[in-house]
Amino acid sequence: MTAPAHARTSADLIRAEEPVLAHNYHPLPVVVARAEGAWVEDVEGRRYLDMLAGYSALNFGHRHPALIQAAHDQLDRLTLTSRAFHNDRLAEFAERLAALTGLDMVLPMNTGAEAVESGIKVARKWAYDVKGVPEGQATIVVAADNFHGRTTTIVSFSTDESARAGFGPFTPGFRIVPYNDLAALEEAVDETTAAVLIEPIQGEAGVIIPDAGYLTGVRELTRREGCLFIADEIQSGLGRTGRTLAVEHESVVPDVLLLGKALGGGIVPVSAVVARREVMGVLGPGEHGSTFGGNPLAAAVGTAVIELLETGEFQRRADELGLVLREGLQALEGHGVTGFRARGLWAGVDVDPALGTGREISERLMREGILVKDTHGSTIRLAPPLTVTADEVRSALGTLEKVLGQAG
């Protein structure tokens, strides 16, 4: 008989996964059983400071009281109707999300990849119905080293071969240009271009922040050439960079905004495409949908997330604590850190390859009670919950200094 999970060790549980769970992830060997705020606890009772926050899905920390209360209250009333009927939570969610983002209409979905796929469909439909692109000829320009998800269509325009190998044939209709290169972007845009789809900050690539003026240039170019600007803020949005949206650092408003991860408060998967009315208005009944998209539980939690963001508290925290993070990383340059990129509470940290790969550094930090995740090579990401304290950030950086010193 299989022992109950609470009676099994981390090693037992990791071994139990091996024969039955698809091997599409390579997680760190820690088995989390409980969590609160910026801290998690494994099945043996060891505590870890979470400096990853579910790739920004946990911007408000684990089990934020207001979000848990919203979920509990809704669970006692209604969880799912599907969009076959109206529900009493969806209108408020959509109204407040549109107001928060400065756009007009909301298409509620579930996962980030669903939001990206939905944004692509909306852009193509707009290109045919409004711009007048001949049917079947719409193109979308994307950036190299992007990460927008892992569906077949999305990996069709990835430049990460590990995401593509073995999954073809691929979906046509995409043009890839270098990130942060306005001249290359302008050359790729033509009369068939429906949209330019980019991350304002490339997260999976290592928190790559474009030059000042790049996002403004994308906005000006797309407006001038008569195509849409789609900003994928699934990781960068909702407070992470010290603003509600990363595009706000350049006062840019895209035509289409893709949101996810933190929108579900770390409780349920919630995503959304938010757009100008004349763009989203191209969709008619039956042309797109989702059984769970806009469900009452998701709408209740999403509304509670928006309420937290409306105060500005979390944006301010990310901005202020981001200075603590940046100062700490600057002190580590030349001491195992060869470079870093940071905005708000989000950083990509390049470690001297002689000291280990990103995976090895992550494992050493785990053994010291700090959870991070590598990206490529010897780069690790730091993205703690926005509820983290300055002392906790400093402690994590002190542990990183210790680990790098030991590796040297």
N, C-alpha and C positions, 0 to 999 in steps of 0.2 A: 504493500500500500504506500502511495506517495505521501510523504510527510507534508503537513500544512505549511504554506509559505512562511508563516511567522516563526516556525520551529526549525527552519533550514538556514544554513549559513550562506554567506555570499557565494562561496565556492560551489556549494550544492546547487544554488539557483542558477548560476552561470552554466554549470555542466548540464542542468536540466533543459536549458534553452537549446543547446547545441543540436540535438537530433530533430527538433520539432519546429524551430523558428528559422525563417528564411535568413540567410546570411548577408543581407543587404546593408548592414551596418557593422561597424567595428567599434563598439562602445568601450569606454574605459572600464576596467574591471571593478566597478563600484555598483552595489545594488541598493538603490534608494528605497526606503520604506516610509519615511515621514519627512515633512518639510514645513517650514514657516519662515516668512520674511525672506532674508537672503541666505538662510541656512537649510541644509538638508542633513538627514541622518540615515545611515545604512542599517541593514538588518541586525548588525552586531552592536548598534548604538554609537558608532563613531560619527562625529559631526564634521561637516565640510562647509566651507564658504562657497556658495555658488557664484562663480564669476563668469558664467555663460548665459544664465537666465533663459534656457530653452531657445537659444538663437533669437532672443528678443521677444519670445512669446510670454515671458514672465517679467515684463517691464515693471509691474507693480508688486513683484515678489510672489512668493508661494502663499496661497491661501489668504489673500488680502481680505480683511474682515468685511469691507463693504461689498466686495464682489462675491464672497461666499454667502453673505446674507441675501444678496439679490438672487443668487442661484437657488438657495433654500426656499425663499419665498415663492419663486416661480415653480419649483418642483412640486410644491403643494397645490398648485392651481392648474397648470397646463404645460406640457412639454412640446408637443408636436401636433400640427394640424395638416402639414404640407401646404403648398400654396394653392391647393384646390379650394381653400376657404381663406377668408381674412382672419387675422388674430389681433387681439387687442394690444399687442406690444410692438408691432412692426412699424406703425406710422411714427411713433415717437422716436424710435431708433433711427429711422431714415431721416427724419427732420433734423435731429440733433447732429447726426453725422455730416449731413450736407452743410449745416451751419458751421460746424467745427472746421471743415476743410475749405469753405468758401466756394463750393460747387453746388450743383442744383439737384441732381437725381442720383439714387443709390440702387445698385443691383446687388442684393445680398447673396453671398455664397458661403462656402464652408472653409476650404483650405486655400492657402496661398496660390498653389498651382491652378486651382479652379478659377481664382480671380484673374490670373494671367491669361488662361485660356479664354475666359469670358471677355477680357479686354481686347484680345486679338479678334474675336468674333465681332464685337461691337465696332472696332476700327474698320474691319473689312466691309461690314454692312454699310457703315457711313460712307466709305470710299465709293461703293457702288451706287447707293441711293442719293447721296448729296454731292460728292465730288465729281461723279460721272466716270469713274474708272471703268473700263470694259470688264464685264463679268469674267471672273477667274484670273484676272491679271494684277490684282492688288498686291503690293509688296510692303513689307515692314522692315525698317532698318534697325538693327540692334548693335550692341557693342561686344567686342571680343572680351573674353574672360568673364562673361556675364553669368549670373545664376538666377534663374527665374522659376526653377522647379524641375521636375523629372518626368513629366508626361512625354509621350512620343513626340508631340508637336514641339514642346519646349526644348527637348534635347536635340531636335533638328537644327536649332540655331545656337547650340552650345559649342564652345571651342575646347571643352574638357573631354578628351578622348575616352576617359574612364566612364563618363556619363553616356557616351554614344556607342561605344564598341559593342556590336552584337544586337543592336536594336533597330537597325534600318529595315526597310527603306524609310527615308525621312521625308517630312512634310516640306514641300517647296514654298517659295514666296517670301524668303527672308534674305536680307543682305547684311553682312557682318563687316563693321568698320572698327578701327582701333578706338578704345575708350579715350575720352579727353582730347579728341582730335576733331575740331570743328571743320577744318578743311576737308578731311576725309568724309565727314558726315555730309557736307554740302555736295560733294562730288557724287555720293551715293543716292541722294534724293532726286527723284524725277517725277514726271506726271503720273506715274503709277503708284507713288508712295502714299499709303494710307496713314502711316504713323511712324514716328521714331519712338522706340521703346527702350528706356534705359533705367538703371538704378542711379539715383542721385549720389549714392556712395555704394561702391561694389563691396558687399560684405564677404561673400565666400571667397573672393579673390584676395582677401587680406585687408579689408577695410581701406579700399583705395578711394581717396578723396580727390576729386578733379580740381584743376586749377580754378582760382577765382575767375568768374566770368563765363565758365563753360556752360553752366545751366542757363544763364541768361542768353548765351549765344544759341543754345538749342531752342529755347523759347522763341527767340527772334527769327531763327531760320525756319522753324516749322510754321510760324505764322506767315512769313513772307512767301513760302513755297506752297501754302495751302494744304498742309497735312497736320495730323494730330501729334501732340506731345503726350506720351503716356509715361508717367513716372511710377516705377515700381518701388513703393515705400513699405513693402511687406516687412522688411527687417529694419529699415532706417526710420520708419515713421513712428508716430504716437509717443513722442517724448524722448526717444533714445539719444538724439544728437543735441539736446538742449532747446529744441523747438518742437512744436507739434509735428511738423513735417520737415524733412531735411531740405526740401526746396525753398523753405522760408529763409534760409541763410542767404539766398540771393533774391528774396522777394518775388519768387516766380510762382505762377499759378498754372499748372498743366491743364490740358483739356480733359485728360482721363487720369485718375489716381487709383492705384491698386494698393489695397490694405489687407492685412491679415495678422497672423501671429498675436501681437499684444491686444488686438481688438477682442479676442476671446478671453482676456484676463487670466490666461493659464488654466482655464476651467473647461471650456468647450471650444472646438474649432469654429471660428467666425472669420469670414473674409468679406470683402466688398469691392466692387468697382464703383467709383464715384466720378461723375462726369458732368459736363455742361449739358443743359437740357437738349440743345440741338444735336448733340452727339448721341446721348442715351435714348433720345426719342425715336431713333430708327428701329428699336426693337418692338415687335408686336406680339400679341398672345400666341403661344405655341412655338415661337422661334428660339427660345432658350429657357432653361429652367433647372431646378434642383429640388429634390424632395425635401431635403433638410435646410436648404438655403432660406434664411429669414424665419426659422422656427422660433416659437415664443421663448424658449429657454435661451437660445442664442441672442435674441433681441433684448431680453432682460439683462443678460450679462453685458452685452455690448453697450447698452445704454448706461449701465453703471460705470463702465470703463470711460465713456465719454464724459460723465459727470466728474470723474477724477481729473481728467484732462482739462475740463473747462475752468478749473480753479487756477491753472498755471503752475501749481506747486511742483509737479513732477518735472516739467520742463525746466524750472528754475533749479531744482536739485541736480538734474543731469548737467546743466550748464556749470553750476558751482563746483560740483564734485568732479566734473571733467577737468577742472584746473588742477585739482589734487592728483588725479590720475596722470595728467600730462607732466606735472612737475616731478612726480615719482619716476616716470619713465625716462625723463630727461636725465635724472641722476644716475640711471642705470646704463646710459649710453657710454660705450667704452668699457663697460664692466659686464660684458656678455650680451648686451643688447646692441645690435648694429644699426638699428633704425626703428622707427615706429610712425604710425599715422593714427591720429586720434581726433575725434569730434564728439563732444559731450561724453557720456559714459560708454564709449565704444572705441576700441583700439585694436589695431593689428600690430603685433610686436615681432620684429625680426630678430632671431637669436643667432649668434655665431654658430654656423654649422658644425664647427669643431666641438661644440659643447653638446650636440645632440640634435636629432630631428624634432620637429614640433610635437610629434607623438611621444617621443621619449621625455621631452620636457613636461608635457601634460601629465604623464604617468608619475614623474617625480613630484610634481606639484600635488597630485592626488594623494600620494603617500604622506604629504605634509599637511593635508586637510584643505587644499584649494582645488576647486574644479574649474578647468578651462578646457578648450578644445583647439586642436591644431587646424590649420587650413592646408597650406601646401609647403613642402620643404621644411624649413625651420621657423615657420611663422605660426604664432598662436594668437588667438582672439581673446580679448577681455571685454565682456559685456555684462556687468553685474546688474541685478535688479536696481531700479531707480530708488528703491527704499534702502539701499546700502548706506552705511555711515562713512564719514571721512576716515575714522579710525580703522574701519574694516578694509577700506581701499588701501590705506597705508600698510596694514598688516599683510594683505595679499602681496603687495609689491615687495615688502620685506622678505616674505617667503620666496618670491621669485629671485630676489638677490641672493638669498641663501642657497637655493637650488643651483643657480648659475655658478656660484662660487664653488660649490661642491663638485660640479661638473668640470670646472677648470682645473 
